[in-house]
């Protein structure tokens, strides 16, 4: 009985050996043709991390450059020239102040004249 069983096992193992070889070949082909998901996941995660780091560096550089520019502008005295040629220093213009005061006076005088005309007509 044991001899018969050994022959039967050997016959089964020969068929199994062919299936095993075929499975190994197909498994090797699958591994070569399709990249493993773990590798793709690691690559994608690496790109996301690199992008996040570069984004943080870029934002910090923009903030740093803005602060430097603002600091330089705060320490510089403004010398602006108006369209009509008047020079403005430190955002204070005497002629503009006079023009505003004159305009306010003209409006007030016109209102007084209208009020006098109304009082005369009544």
C-alpha positions in Angstrom: 0.0 0.0 0.0 2.7 2.4 0.9 4.5 1.9 -2.4 1.3 2.6 -4.3 0.7 5.7 -2.3 4.2 7.0 -3.0 3.7 6.5 -6.7 0.4 8.4 -6.5 2.0 11.2 -4.5 4.8 11.4 -7.0 2.4 11.6 -9.9 0.4 14.3 -8.2 3.6 16.2 -7.3 4.7 16.2 -11.0 1.4 17.9 -12.0 1.7 20.2 -9.0 5.3 21.1 -10.0 4.1 22.2 -13.4 1.4 24.3 -11.9 3.9 25.7 -9.4 6.3 26.7 -12.2 3.5 28.3 -14.1 2.3 30.2 -11.0 5.8 31.5 -10.4 6.2 32.7 -14.0 2.8 34.4 -14.0 3.6 36.0 -10.6 7.0 37.2 -11.9 5.3 38.7 -15.0 2.7 40.4 -12.8 5.4 41.9 -10.6 7.4 43.2 -13.5 4.4 44.6 -15.4 2.5 46.3 -12.6 4.4 48.5 -10.1 3.5 47.6 -6.5 1.0 49.9 -4.8 3.3 50.3 -1.8 6.0 51.9 -4.0 3.5 54.2 -5.7 2.1 55.2 -2.4 5.6 55.9 -1.0 6.5 58.0 -4.1 3.2 60.0 -4.0 3.7 60.6 -0.3 7.2 61.8 -0.9 6.1 64.2 -3.6 3.4 65.6 -1.3 5.8 66.1 1.6 8.4 67.7 -0.7 5.7 70.0 -2.1 4.5 71.0 1.4 8.0 71.8 2.5 8.7 73.9 -0.6 5.4 75.7 -0.1 6.3 76.6 3.5 9.7 77.8 2.4 8.2 79.9 -0.4 5.6 81.5 1.9 8.2 82.3 4.6 10.4 83.9 2.0 7.5 86.1 0.7 6.7 87.2 4.3 10.4 87.9 5.0 10.7 89.9 1.8 7.6 91.9 2.6 8.8 92.7 6.1 12.2 93.9 4.7 10.4 96.1 2.1 8.1 97.6 4.7 11.0 98.2 7.1 12.9 100.0 4.4 9.8 102.1 3.4 9.2 103.1 7.0 12.7 104.4 7.4 12.7 106.5 4.2 11.5 110.0 4.0 8.8 110.5 1.4 9.5 113.0 -1.4 6.5 112.9 -3.7 5.9 115.3 -6.6 2.3 116.1 -7.5 1.0 116.3 -11.0 0.9 120.1 -10.9 4.6 120.2 -9.8 4.2 120.9 -6.1 6.5 118.8 -3.9 5.0 116.8 -1.1 7.2 115.9 1.9 6.2 113.4 4.5 2.7 113.2 3.1 2.0 116.8 4.2 1.1 119.3 1.6 0.5 122.9 2.6 -1.1 123.9 -0.7 -3.6 121.0 -0.5 -4.6 122.1 3.0 -5.1 125.7 1.8 -7.2 124.5 -1.2 -9.4 122.4 1.1 -9.9 125.3 3.5 -10.7 127.7 0.6 -13.2 125.2 -0.8 -14.9 124.8 2.5 -15.1 128.6 2.9 -16.6 129.0 -0.6 -19.3 126.4 0.2 -20.1 128.1 3.4 -20.3 131.5 1.7 -22.6 130.2 -1.0 -24.9 128.7 1.6 -25.0 132.0 3.5 -25.8 133.9 0.2 -28.6 131.4 -0.5 -29.9 131.8 3.0 -29.9 135.6 2.7 -31.8 135.4 -0.6 -34.4 133.2 0.9 -34.9 135.5 3.9 -35.2 138.5 1.5 -37.7 136.8 -0.7 -39.9 135.8 2.2 
